[in-house]
Amino acid sequence: MQAFTYAASPSRIVFGAGSLAQLPAEVERLGARRALVLSTPEQAASAERVAALLGERSAGVFPRAVMHVPIETAREARAEAQRLGADCAVAIGGGSTTGLGKAIALDSGLPIIAVPTTYAGSEVTPIYGLTEAGVKKTGRDPRVLPKTVVYDPELTLTLPLAMTVTSALNAIAHAAEGLYAHDGNPVVALMAEEGLRACAAALPALQADPRDLAARGEALYGAWLCGTVLGSVAMGLHHKLCHTLGGSFDLPHAEVHTVVLPHALAYNAPHIPAALLRIGRALQVPAAAVPAALQALAARHGAPTSLAALGMPAGGLDRAAGLAVQTPYPNPRPLERAPLRALLQRAFEGAPPEP
């Protein structure tokens, strides 16, 4: 019998098509009166829509969230929340916007309501990240966990297919690493396998019709499960590499996860047979074929399979390998610089994953 410890997430989940309409009641339920609405510049119109929906409970809109949460943006947002007298923040968008909300909460304790429009999963984790001087640092703190998450599949209907695929593969990465976490448990394993299955199963239907609401709901359901896994257990090599590459070289978050995951799983493969068995079952492929199957899944749906395609400089691979072995995450296979450098080279070239 496996001995384990499991702590359930205290987040309130509101899920279903049209559930955005419940947002004013959720703000009221927190006892908040002035909610600052956060978004990226690209989703400013959505933020304005949310502010209009909140009416007198809206304190204003801060539409300047960006990838990897630069410390300067976090400070600006905190100052704006204080200036407007906000007692709550509503983050609508993907991981960048949720991350900004977390940065505000980290210092101020301001409660956050997340309204995801991608499959990032960070909305159900106590994990935060801040980038300063070209280095992204992450941590865990219960203060940054959104109090409520409103999952409305209708808000993902306009997510471009390319972003849909990479965002879903980003979610899959959370579940995959959760299956071999040193502090894993049976509850998380069940959520991980089901989340993997749901995200992977939704992709063919969404490629056929990106506005398939049932498939959007399935992907969002899978992302919730995968994100819950991410927030429940420790992550390993894959997330360490992705944080290093994204924060230090300003590469797009979900796309980096998409490229790196097959290679990270191949690196760990000899040490994670049970995890590969579960991942293979979810993807309906043999366990030994999982790394190659994930790379093929990305390619089949038009997602990138090389770091070079994302703008990673070849000259940065040595630095990335060095950063990856500093304060390493717990991982089934020891993190060694030379094998990691070879892994990064294969990922850079889009070569097949190898142990």
N, C-alpha and C positions, 0 to 999 in steps of 0.2 A: 504493500500500500504506500502511495506517495504521501509524504508529509508536506504540508503547504500552509501558507498564510494568504488569505484573500481579503482585501478591503474594497467594498463596493463604492463606486463613484457617487457622490451626493448630488450630482447635477440633475435638474429636472428636465425631462425630454418631452417636447411637444412635436409630434410627427404626423404629417399628413398633407395631402394636397389642399391648398388654400389656408394652411395654418398660420400664415403671416398675419391674417386678420385678428389672431388672438394676441398679437404683440402688445397692444395697449393694456390689455388685462394682465399680461405677464409683468409689464413694468409696474403697474399698480400693485400687483401681488408682492413685489419686492419692497413696497412702500416708497418708491422713488417718485419724484415730482419733475425732475429736469434731466432728461437723458440726452447725452451727446452722441450723435450718430457718426460712426466711423466708416470710412470706405477708402478704396484706392481712387485715384483720379478717374480711372476708366469706369468706375461704378458710381460716380457722383450722382447720376440720375436716379439710381436705385436708392441711394442714401436720402436724396430729397423726397422720394416717394415715401420712405419710412418716416421721415420727419413730418410729412404731411399727415400720415396715418396716426402718428402720436399726438398731433395737434398741440395743445397747450403743455403737454408733457415733454415736448422737444426743446432742448436747450440750444440746438444748432447742429451744424454738420461740419465735420473735419474730414475732408476728402483727400488726405495726403499720405495714406499708408503706402509703404513700398516694401519690396522683398527684403527679408532678413532683418527687418526692424533696426535700421541705423540708430545709434544712441541719440543723434541729433533730432531725428523725427520723434522719437519717444519723448524727449524733453519738451519739444514744441507742443505735442499733444497733451501732455500733462499740464503744461502751463495754460493751454486753451481751456481744458476742463475746469481748472481752478478759476480762470477768469470769468467763465460763464456760470459758475456756481453749479456745475453738473453734480448730481448725486448718483449717477448711473451712466453706463455707456452701452450702446447697442452697436455691435460690430457686424456689418453685413458685407459678405464677400467670402474670400478664401483665407488661406493660412496667413497671408500678409496682414490682412485687416484684423483677424483674430489675434495675431501676434502683437499688434499695436495695442489692442485692448488689454492684453495681458501685461504689457509694459506699463500701462497706466495703473492697472490694479496692483502691480508689484510694489509701488511706492505709496500709492494713495489708499489702497484697500477698496477702491471704488468697485461696486458689483458690476459684472459684465453679463449681458445677454448676447449670445451669438446667434446669428442668422446665416448659416452657411449657404453659399451658392456654388461651391465646388465640393470635392470629396476629400479634402485635406485631412479631416479628422482631428485637427488640433483643438477644436472647440470642446472636446470632452477629455482633455488632458491637463494636468497641472504643470506641464512643461512650457518653459518660455525660452526665448532666444533673443539676444541683443548683439549687434555687430558694432564693434568699436575699433578704429584704426586697422580695418581690414581683417579682423579676426572675430569670428562668430563664437560666442560663448552661450551655452545652454545651462539650464538649471531646473529644479523642481520646487514649487512652492504652492501650497494649497490656496493661497490668496489669489492666484491668477486663474484658477479654474472657473469658467463661466458658471453662474448660478443657474441659468436656464439656457437651453438650446432649442431653437425653433427650426425644425426641419420641414421645409416646404418644397417638394419636388418641382412644383411649378416654377420656382425661382432658378432652377437649373436648366430649363428648356432652351434658353438662349446660349448656354455654354458651348462654345465652338467644339466640334468633334475632336480636334487635335488636343485641346485642353481637357476634354472629357476623358480621353484615353490616358493621358499622362497623370491626371489627377486620380483616376481609378487605380492605376499602377502604383502610385504613391501610397494609396490606402493599402493595397496588397502588401507593400513592403512592411508596413507597420505590423500586419498580422503575421507575416512570414518570420520576422525577427522575434515576435512574441512567442512563437512556438518553440524556440530554443533558448529562451531567456533563462538565466541561472535562477531567477526567482519566479519562474512560471508556476502555474497551477492548473488543475483540470477545468476550472470555470473559464479561465482565459483561453485555454486550448480550444474549448468548444466555440467560443466567440470568434477566435481567429479562423478556424476552419470554415465556419459558416460565413464570416465576412469575406474571406477569399472566394468562396463559391459564388456569393451574390455579386461581387464586383466583376469577376470574370464572366459570369453568365450574362450580365447586362450588356457587355460590350458588343457582341454580334448584333443584338437587336438595335442598339443605338447607332451602330454603323449603318444599318439598313434604314433607320429613321431616327435622327437625332431628337425628334420631338415626341418620341414614344414615352408617354407619361408613366406607364407601368414600369418600363425599363429604367427610367430616371429614378423612380421610387425604389426599385431594387438596388440600384447603384448607391443611392443615398443611405439606404438601410445597411448595406454592406460597409459603407464608409463609417457609419456610426459604430458598428461593431469593431472594425479595424482600429478606429481611433481610440475606442475604449481599451483595446488591448495595449496600444501605445502608452496610454496613461496609467496602466495597471502594473506593468513590469519594466525591467531595464532593457534598453536596446543595446545592440552590439556593434560590430564592425560596420555594417551597412550604414547605419545612421551617423556613425562617427565620420565616415568618408564623405557622406552627403553634406553634413554640416561644414566640414572642412572645405570642400569644393565650392559649395554655395556661398558661404560667408567670405572666404578668402579670395575667390575669383569672380564673384558676382554672377554666378550661373543660376539659371532658373530652377527653382526648388523641385517641382514635381518632375521635370524633365531629367534632372540629375538622378533622382530616385529611380526613374524608369531605366536609365542606362546602367546604373551601378548594381542594381539588385541581382541580376543573373550572375555577375562576377563575384559578388559577396557571398552568395549562396554556394557557388562552386568552390570558393576558398574554404568555406566551413564544411562542405559536404561530408568528408570522412568522419566528422565528429557529430553530425546531426541526423542520423538515419531515421529516427522517429518523426522528427519535424518534416523531413522530406517526404515521408510516407503520407502524412496528413496533407501537406501542400499538394502532392500529386493526386491524392484522392479528390481534393477540391477542384483541381484543374482537369481531372480525368486524364492524367498521364502517368506513366511509371515514375516512381520516386527518383530513379537515376536520371530521368530526362527533365527534371524540374527546371534547372538553370537554363538549359537550351530552350525549353518550352516557353519560359517567360520572355526570353529575348525574341523568340518567334512571335509571341503574342503581341509584343510591342510593334515589331516590324509589320505584321499582318494588318494592324490597324493604323499604320502610318505614323507611329511614334518614333522619335529618334532612338538610335541604338549606339551612338558614339559620343564621347565627350567633345571630340573635335567639332561635331555638328552644332554643339551648344556654345562654341566660342572659347573652349578651354585652350589656353596656350600650351604648346608642347613643352616649352621651357619651364612651365610651372609644375610638371609632374614630380620632379624631385622634391620640391618644396612641399607639395601635397603629401607625399609619402612620409616626409619627416614630421609634418604636423600631425599626421594620423597616429603616429606611435607615441606622441606626447600625451600624458595622462589618459591612457587608453580606456575605453569602455570594457566592461566584462564581456568576454567573447569565448565561444567554445574552443577555438583554435588560437593559440598565442599570436599576437600581432607582431610580425617580424618585418623589418623594413624592406629587405630584398624581395620577398614574395609579394608584399603590398605594392612595391614599385612595378613589378611585373603585372599585377592585377590592373593597376591604373593604366599601364601601357595598352593592355588588351581593351580596356574600356574606352580609352582614347581613340583607338583604331576601329572600334566596333567589331573586334574579333570574337570568335566563339568563346564562351566562358570555359575556363579550365581550373581544376583543383590546384 
